[in-house]
Every structure is written in structure tokens, then in C-alpha cells.
Amino acid sequence: MTNEEAMRLMTEVGLHEGGMDNWVMDNAYVGFVEHVQTDFKNRLAQAIEQMPFGDTATSFAVFVRNFK
């Protein structure tokens, strides 16, 4: 996730009001957003691995975990 994507998400949930060009990035928020994204990808990959498609499900789960 890029800093711009993280800022857009924070703006959408009300952690920042104003334009994208007029504020200082808070590293704690960015770290939190990245943690949430990683957690979501891992949960999604775990669900995919449980699907009854054998190696295809496993391969897709690896793709999801590594998706940037």
C-alpha cells in the first residue's frame, strides 16, 4: 500500500480532514493501516486455502498474501 492510499483511507474514515497535500503523515496511522491490510490478506488467504480446490487454492492463497 502506498502512502497516498493510506492517506486516502485515513481521510475516508475521518482520521484526517482536508486535502492530501496539506498535512504531515503520522507514521502510527500508516503502520496501523498496513497492519490491517496484512491481517486482511492473511485471513483471506486462510479462507482460500480451506476451499476444496487442492493446489489451485494453495497457489491462489500465496498470490493473495504476496499481493502489493
C-alpha positions as CSV (number, residue, x, y, z in Angstrom):
1,M,0.0,0.0,0.0
2,T,1.4,3.4,-0.9
3,N,1.4,6.4,1.4
4,E,-1.2,8.0,-0.8
5,E,-3.5,5.0,-0.5
6,A,-3.0,5.0,3.3
7,M,-3.8,8.8,3.5
8,R,-6.9,8.3,1.4
9,L,-8.2,5.6,3.7
10,M,-7.5,7.7,6.8
11,T,-9.3,10.6,5.2
12,E,-12.3,8.4,4.4
13,V,-12.6,7.2,8.0
14,G,-12.2,10.7,9.4
15,L,-8.7,10.5,10.8
16,H,-7.7,13.4,8.6
17,E,-9.8,16.3,7.2
18,G,-8.5,18.3,4.3
19,G,-6.6,17.7,1.1
20,M,-3.9,15.2,0.5
21,D,-1.2,17.8,0.0
22,N,-1.5,19.8,3.3
23,W,-0.6,17.5,6.2
24,V,2.2,15.6,7.8
25,M,1.9,11.9,7.7
26,D,1.5,10.2,11.1
27,N,3.6,7.0,11.0
28,A,1.5,5.4,13.6
29,Y,-1.6,5.6,11.4
30,V,0.2,4.3,8.4
31,G,1.6,1.4,10.4
32,F,-1.9,0.6,11.6
33,V,-3.3,0.7,8.1
34,E,-0.6,-1.6,6.9
35,H,-1.2,-4.0,9.8
36,V,-4.9,-4.1,9.0
37,Q,-4.2,-4.8,5.3
38,T,-1.7,-7.6,6.1
39,D,-4.2,-9.1,8.6
40,F,-7.0,-9.0,6.0
41,K,-4.8,-10.6,3.3
42,N,-3.8,-13.4,5.7
43,R,-7.4,-14.1,6.7
44,L,-8.5,-14.1,3.1
45,A,-5.6,-16.5,2.2
46,Q,-6.5,-18.8,5.0
47,A,-10.2,-18.9,3.8
48,I,-9.0,-19.7,0.3
49,E,-6.7,-22.5,1.5
50,Q,-9.7,-24.2,3.0
51,M,-11.5,-24.3,-0.3
52,P,-11.7,-27.8,-1.9
53,F,-9.5,-27.0,-4.9
54,G,-6.2,-28.5,-3.9
55,D,-3.1,-27.0,-5.3
56,T,-5.0,-24.2,-7.1
57,A,-6.4,-22.9,-3.8
58,T,-2.9,-23.1,-2.2
59,S,-1.4,-21.2,-5.2
60,F,-4.0,-18.5,-5.1
61,A,-3.6,-18.1,-1.3
62,V,0.2,-17.5,-1.9
63,F,-0.7,-14.9,-4.5
64,V,-3.1,-13.1,-2.2
65,R,-0.5,-13.0,0.7
66,N,2.1,-11.5,-1.7
67,F,-0.2,-9.1,-3.5
68,K,1.0,-5.5,-3.1
